[in-house]
Amino acid sequence: MNVAEFPNRLKEKTETFGEAGKWNNKTMLQQIVDFSMGAWLLCVILLPIGIWFRWRKLSMLLGLGFTAAATLLLIQPKLEMPVAGATKMDWNPRTFWYEPWGASIVHRGIDIFGKTGQGVIAPTDLMILYTGEIPVGGKIVLGMDRSLRVHYFAHLSRITTSRGAIAFSGEKIAELGRTGNAINKPPHLHYSLLSTIPQPWEMSTETLGYLKAFYLNPIERLN
């Protein structure tokens, strides 16, 4: 698969609904969680093996990787409101991890309500990983910040950035809307924050609470 085919292949693997309204494939964010969990488990397994067999170079590289990851985790930047002009009155603080939430079981983000066309801005400096349209999220943008956190913006009416671009904090990247499965709902931004570095202390005994090691509560991190 060449680089030019990557966006289409990625789009093919995102969420779709079957005739009965069930998931046919994993969502894009679920695939990122699976990849991150697998990569970290591999590191946890290989590190003691490397030390046992005196694979010093491998052990050193893994140790440096863990150190770098921990450093990135500690310097996570605070986030600005991702909808221009929105306040804390524009979302329900209890919507994160609310259940039941359809096929997703729990709501893995927050919904920030506003007017169609209202600016959606980068809450921190981002590298744009993907822009496009999927059945459930409608028009979406995926971006990654310097702490390797993935920011997911969904139900957009228009996208004003492009894949590979660098969006600085406060820069407009899209406009709020109600695309995807929000077509019959008030205009809003669905915003999710995903850590590619596991944060096991965030896990809980709630339904799917183990996934909170990856899905972070944006409300706790917004200025």
Buried (B, 14 or more C-beta within 10 A) or exposed (E): EEEEEEBEEBBEBBBBBEEEEEBEEBBBBBBBBEEBBEBBEEBEEBBEEBBEEEBEEBBEBBBEBBEEBEEBBEEBBEBBBBBBEBEEEBBBEEBBBEEEEBBBEBBBBBBBBBEEEBBBBBBBBBBBBBBBBBEBBBBBBBBBBEBBBBBBBBBBBEBBBEBEBEBEBBBEBBBBBBBBBBEEEEBBBBBBBBBBBBBEEBBEEEEBEBBBBBBBBBBEBBE
